[in-house]
Amino acid sequence: MSPRARAAPPLLEARVGVARVWCTGRAHGNVGDHVGDAPAVVARNRAALAARPGMPEMREWVWIRQVHGAGVHVAAGPGPEPAPVADAMVTAVRGLALAVVTADCAPLVVACDDAVGVVHAGYRGLAAGVIEAAIASLRDIGTGEVRAFLGPCIRAPRYEFGPDDLARLAAQFGRGVESRTRDGSPALDIPAAIRVVLERSGVAEFDDCGVCTAGSDGYFSYRRDGDTGRQATIVVLP
């Protein structure tokens, strides 16, 4: 290695039962293909991820076109093209890399004994029931207790939220989702809402990485930066 060369920074890694999970950050480049970046740049960043040790080859990756809804794609193999419209994916196929992209929304991994899934959950998806839909789909194709992991997302101290919308979400998920920003403005606590959904869904274990995208320069944040790139959360059933 030359004096000026540097190793690629580590990914945030986790285990959710048998599943392997990776979360990228700004240092790994924009992997979102819908935010105005040059397609060749996005493709290069995605290929660099697939080339990292332990990652499936790029032909084994599955991406979706996220629309802040509650649709779930059941992946039986790589692709398809064009990417299906959904905000969650599940699979029982070993070796597939399921990926969602985020820049403040919550990337949630769910896994049981023999199936895995990943969810893109912003406040609209939460209200629409995307997490419940993903867990139901996971249970349809897998067995055993469901476990979950929350990757980097925006946290209440930096997520000012309109009081009317906050009241509607509090009616759906309980007053525990109501919080305050650092300056005392009303805020939404997305991780708190996710905990409520997981408890109602009978999820056995939940681990939260604790990273705030808006509070860390290491991650893309739409709330902090406006138009920006996207990081990925990837799950694989080995």
N, C-alpha and C positions, 0 to 999 in steps of 0.2 A: 504494500500500500504506500502510495506516495505521501510526502509530508502534508500535502494539501487535501488529500482524500479523507473523507469521513464515512464511517459506517452509518447506515440508515438508522434513524432513531427507533427505539422499540415501540411496538404497539401495546395498547392496554389489552391484557389477556385475562381470561377467566374460564372457569369450568362451571357448567350448569349440569349437574349429574354427569352423564357420559359425554355431553356436548362440549365442543371447543368453541370459544368465542374470542373474537378480536374486535377492537374499536380503534379506528384511525383518528388522526388529528390533522392540524394544519400542515405539519411537517411532511405528511405523506401526500399532500397535494389534493386538489379538488377532484372528487370522483363523481360529482353530480353532472349529468349530461343535459340538464335543463336550465342552467343558470347563465348561459351566454358564453361560456368558455369554449375555446377551440376544440372541436371533437378529437383532434389528434392529441391534444394535451390530456384530455380526460382519458382517452384510450391508453396513453402511455402511463398515466398514474394508476389506472386499474391493472395494467399488465405488471407494473412494478410490485403491486400488492400480491398478485398471484405468484410472482417469482420468489417471494419470501419463504424461508424454511417453514415447513409444516402446512403451507397453504395448498389447496387443490389447484390444478392447472386451470387456466382461464376458461377453457372449454367446459369446465364443470361448474361454472358460476351461473347463478340465476338472479336477475334483476327485475324489478317491477316498476310500473309508472304510477307513482304515488299521487293521490288526489284528495287526501284528508278525509277519506271515507271509511267504510267498515268492510270492504271486500277482502276476501282471503283467497290467495292462489295456492292450490295444492300442487306442489312441484313433483312431477314424476320423472323428470330428467332435465338436462340443461336447456337454456333458452326458455320459451320460444321467442321468435322475432315476428313482429314487434313485441316488446315487453308487455305482459298482461297488465291491465289496470287493476290495482289492488293496493292495500296498505298493510298487508300482512301476508306471510307465506309460511307454509308448513310442508314438511316432507318426512317420509320414512326411508328415503333412499340414502344409503351411506355414501359419503364422499362428495355430495353436492354442497356448494357454498351458497347459502342464502344471504343476500345483502340488502339492507335498506340504507338510505342516505338521509342525513338530518343536519340541521344547523340551529337547533334549539329544541325542536320536538323530541319526544322521548323515544329512544330505540330500546325496545324490550325484547329480550330473548326468553322463550319458553321451551321447556324440554321435559320429556318423560323417558321411560326406559328405552324406547326404540323409535322415537320420532322427535323432531325439533321444529322450532318455528322462530320467526322474528317479526316484530311489529313496529310500524311507524305510527306513533301516537302523539299527535298534537291535541289541543283542547277540543277541536272539532271531531277528531277521530275518537277521543275518549267519550264524548257525549253521544256519538253514534253507536258506540259499543264495539269498536274494533278489537279491543283486547278480549272481551267475552267471545267474540266470533272466532278469534284465533285459537283460544283455548278449546272451544268446542270442536273445531276442526282438528286440532292436535289429538284430542281424545278419540275422535273418529278413526284415526289411522294408527294410534299408538296405545300403549298400555303402561300402567304404573302411575305413581304419583307425579304430579306436575310441579316443576320447579321453575323459578324465574330469576332473571338478572336484568337490572336497569343500567344502561350505559350512560355516557355523558349527555346531559340535557340542561335546559335552563332551570334555575332554582328560584324560589319565591323572592329572595332579597333583590333580585334583578328582573322580576317579571311583573311589572305593573299591569293591572288588569281592570277593565271597566267594571264599575260596581254592579251594573245591571246584569252583565254576562256572568260575573262572579256569583251573584245571587242565584242564577239559574243552575250553575254547576254545583253550588252548595246544596241546592234542593235535591239534586240528583245523587251527589256523593257524600253529603254531610258537611257540617260546618268546619270540619278539620281541614278542608281544602282552602279555606279563607286564611290569608296571611297578610303580611305587610312587607313592603320593600325597605331598603336601607333608609329611605327618607320618610317612611311612614305612610306611603300611598297604598291603596288596596292592591293585593297581589294574589295570584293563583299559585298554589303549591301542587304542581303536577305529580311529583313523587307521592304525595299524600293521597291524591286521587287514585293513582295506580295501586297503592296498597289496599285501598278500599275495594277496588275491583277484584284484586287477587284474593283477598279474604272472602269476598262473596262467592268467588268461583271455586273455592276450596283448594287453592294452591298451597302445597306443603311447605315450601321454602322460598324465601325472597331475599336476594342480595342486591344492594344498591352501591354502585361504584362511588357515588357521592360527588362526582365532578360536575361543576356548573359551567356550561359552555360560554355564557355571557361573562362569567367572572374569571375566565382563564384565556390568556392570549394563545394558548396551545390548541384552541379549537375554533372552528368557524361558528359565528353567532349572527343570525339575521337581526335579532333585537339590538345588538350592540353596533353592528357594522352596516346595516342595510343590505344591499345586494352583496352577496358573498358566495363562497364555495360551499361544498358539502363534504362532511366526513361520512364514513361508512361503519356500520356494525354488521359483522359477518358471523354466521353460526354454521357449524358443520357437525354432522353425525358421523363419527369416525367408523 
